[in-house]
Amino acid sequence: MKELSSPNQGWKFWFQRDTVVHNLEFFQNFIVVSLCIGLFCVMLIRLGEMFISLLRPINFQAITSDILFVLILVEIFRLLIIYLQEQRISIGAAVEVALVSALREVILQGVVDIPIDRLLGVCAFLVVLGGLLYLRVWMFQRLDAIAEPKSQDLSNAQHSQLHHRSSSIQQYPF
């Protein structure tokens, strides 16, 4: 271990790029873990409220809303878990959260009660999100076709490594 020759060396260590980045990533991960714990608690509370509401006369719109809200929370929880594992945001999971959220709002208000301009806006939003999901799948099919070995000279080990890498991409492509 290096000994610090002067008091200024101690301060320089704290402001080195690697140390700053490591500390910031640590605090960022701490924040994400705190969000996961809080989100899990909110999910448990909402599930309890939903089961208690089943004891009263059934309001299908409220129950459907609660179920969709819990599903949105589960998707956000999954998004945070993917972030902790891979240190990136999953675009696919984020688009799925947005889709379910938009559909939840439509179900809450009822399609008949939504003004036509707002309904057209929601439809356009859903088409764009669906297009993003389709584009993601199409793009990875194209990348997979490019990544296919072009020559037969590759050994079986190299081919299995390429296949393993492409299957891991398909698991969480974005």
URZI-V980875 format. One record per pair of residues at least 4 apart in sequence whose ideal C-beta (glycine too) atoms are under 6 Angstrom apart, sorted by the first residue. I is the first residue (numbers start at 0). J is the second residue. D is the distance in whole Angstrom. If there is no record, write none. Layout:
# URZI-V980875
I:J:D + I:J:D
This chain:
# URZI-V980875
3:8:4 + 3:9:5 + 4:8:6 + 31:79:6 + 31:82:6 + 31:83:6 + 34:38:6 + 34:79:6 + 35:79:5 + 38:72:6 + 38:76:5 + 42:72:5 + 45:69:5 + 49:65:4 + 59:63:6 + 63:106:6 + 64:107:5 + 67:103:4 + 70:99:6 + 71:99:5 + 71:100:6 + 74:95:6 + 74:96:4 + 75:96:6 + 77:92:6 + 78:89:6 + 78:92:4 + 81:85:6 + 81:89:4 + 89:171:6 + 89:173:6 + 90:173:4 + 91:135:6 + 91:173:5 + 94:128:5 + 94:131:5 + 94:132:6 + 97:128:6 + 98:128:5 + 101:121:6 + 101:124:6 + 101:125:6 + 105:121:6 + 108:112:5 + 108:113:5 + 113:117:5 + 113:118:5 + 130:134:6 + 134:138:6 + 135:173:6 + 139:143:6 + 139:172:5 + 143:165:5 + 148:153:5 + 153:157:4 + 153:158:5 + 168:172:5
